[in-house]
Amino acid sequence: MKTAVLATAAAALITDGSVVMVGGFMGVGAPHRVLNALSETVTKDLTLIVNDACRPGEGVGKLISNGQVKKLIVSHIGLNPEAQGKMISDELDVELVPQGTLVERIRAGGFGLGGVLTETGVGTIVASGKQTVDIDGKTFLIEKPLRADFALIAADRSDYVGNLDYSLTAHNFNPIMAMSADVVIAEPQSIMPVGVIGPDEVKTPGVLVDHLIARPV
């Protein structure tokens, strides 16, 4: 059994300089209660591994607006002009990663793999400073795995031991991030007795989840 904690208590676990994975896609399927709580702290110098920079004042965009983020490892920032401006002014270090490569690097971190081989980015600025390998006449980049100190993920349902299932877009990043962090904080929409979520519906087993966020009232 896991005791559900308040979002503020979970946010307090994250310390200055932490590497944090955040699930979601443009704010959809993101753990908004935890992100809101984190945005109200003085925690700083965070490195975020996330699909996108969301929008100003929403999701991870709040952390960027507050100046709490030192670095983004991200697929795109196109809908967040604040993130773009901070990158141009060197206030924010942004590592742009093709989306499929980003997911695979996270998966490699969770599965204990040494890296990912991909043709994406060969011959472009993406390949700058990276190792390559030739296989059967093709050149591949070696992309290193990604892991984090914390993963902040959102789920549709949890049971009392932390087994999670997801709905729709939330499947994109949340389950794979739950494999790839030292501490996993899950924010479900509802928490229910063990057995209500069928075995085939469990996408993240409770053994991977360290903290559950209490249900909204």
N, C-alpha and C positions, 0 to 999 in steps of 0.2 A: 504494500500500500504506500502511496506517495501523498504527502500532505501538500495541498495546494497553497501557494504563497501569493501575496499581493504583488502586483506589477512593480510597485515601488521597492519592495524587498528584493525582487529579482534584479532590478536595475542597479541596486546598491552593490551587487556582487561584482559588477564590471568595473575594473580599475583603470586608471590612466595608462595609456599605451597598449591596451588590449587589442588583439586581433579578433574581430567579430564578424561572423557570417550572419547575414540577414535574409530570410526567405522573402518570396513575393516577386511580382512582376508589375512594375509601375504602381505599386501600392496594393495591388490585388493579391490576396493570400499572404499578406505581411502581418507580423505581430504588432499591431498598432498600439495596444495598451502598454506593452513593454517599451516600445520606441518613444511613446509620449512620456512615460516615466523617466526614461533615460535622458530625454531632452530637457528635463527639469532639474537635472543634477549638474554638478560642476566637472564631471568626468571629461577628460580631454585627451588629445593625441591618439585618437582611435584610428585603427586601420579597418576599414569596412570592406568585406568581400560580398558583393551584392550584384544582382543583375543590372540595376540601373540606379540613377540618382534620384528617382521619383520626381517630385515637383517641390518648389519652395513651400515650406510650411506643412508638408505632408510626408508621413513616413520618415525614411532616412533623410529626406530633405530638411526636416527640422534640425537634425544633428549638424548637417552641413551649414545651414543658416546660422546656427549658434557658434560655429567655429570649433566644434568638438572633434571634428574629423581631420586627421593629418594626411591620410592616404586613402584613396579609393582604388580597389581592384574591381573592375566593372566593365560591362559590355557597352553601355552607352549612357551619355549624360545629356542627350539632346533636348529633353523637355525641362531641364533645370538650368535656367540662365545664371543662377547664382553659382552653381558648380562650375559652369563654363568660365565665368568671370574669375573665380578663385583659382582655377587652373591656369588661366592666361597670366594672372598676376603672381603666380608661384606661391600662392597661399595654400594651395591644395595639390598634393602629388597624385596624379591620376595615371593609373596603368590600364589602358584600354585593351580588352581581351575579346576576341571573337566569341560570340555567345556559346557556340558548341564547344569550343576549346575551354571556356570557363567552366562549364558543367563537367567536362571530362577531367579537368585538373582537380576539381573538388572531389569527384568520384575517386580519382587516383589517390588522393590524400586519405580518403576514408577506407579504401580497400588495401592500403599498404603497398601500392605500386610505386615504382621509381620515377614514373613520368608518363607522358602521353606523346605518341608520334602522330603528327598531323601535317598534311600538305598546306593547310590554311595558313596564309601569311608568308609562305616561301617567296623570296624575291621582293618583299616589301619591307617597310620600316618595322613591321611586327617582328621580323627575323633578326633585327639588329642585336648583336651580342649574344645570340643563342646558338647552342650546338645544333648541328644537323647530322643526319645519318642517311646513307644511300642504301636502298633496299630494292632489288630487282629493277634497277635503272631509274628509280624515282627518289627524289630528295624529300626528306621529312624533317620538320622541326622537332626538337625534343623540348616539350613544355613540362615544366616541373610541377609536382603536385602541390595542392593548397590544403592547409589545415588552419584551424583557428583555435583561440582560447575559448571562445563562446560561440554557440550557434543560437540565434533567436529565430524560432520557427513558429508558424501558425498552422493549426490543424482544425478540421471540422469537429471531430469527436475524440475524446480520450476516455479510457476507463480508469478505475482507481489505481491501477498499477502502471499507468503511463503508456499503454498501447494506443497508437494513434492511427486514425484514418484521415483522408484528405478529400477535398471536393474541388473538381474542375482545375482551374489554373494553379491552385496551391500545390498540385503535384509536381510542378516544374522544378522547383529548387528545394523546397522544404525537406522531402525525404532524403535527398542525397546529402544535404548539409547536416542532417542529424547523424550521419555516419562519420563526419569529418571534423568534429570539434571535441575538445576536452570536456567541456561542460555544455549540456544541451538544455535550453530553457524553452518549453513548449507552451504555447498559448492556444488552447482549444476553445471552441465556441461552447461546448458542453462537456461535462464530465459525468460518467454514468457507471453503473455497476459492471464488474467483470462478467463477460459473457454476452453482453448486449451487442458489442462489436464482434462479429463473427471472425473466426480465425482467418478466413480468406480475405477479409476486409482490412486486416491490420497491415499497414504499410511500413510503420516504424514500431518495432517491438519496444516495450517499456524498459527493457534493460539498457537501452541507449539514452533514455530520458532522465535527466537529473532533477529537474524542477518543473512542476506544472503551475500555471498561472490560474488563480481562482476565477471562477466563472463571473462574467459581468452580471450586475444586479439591475 
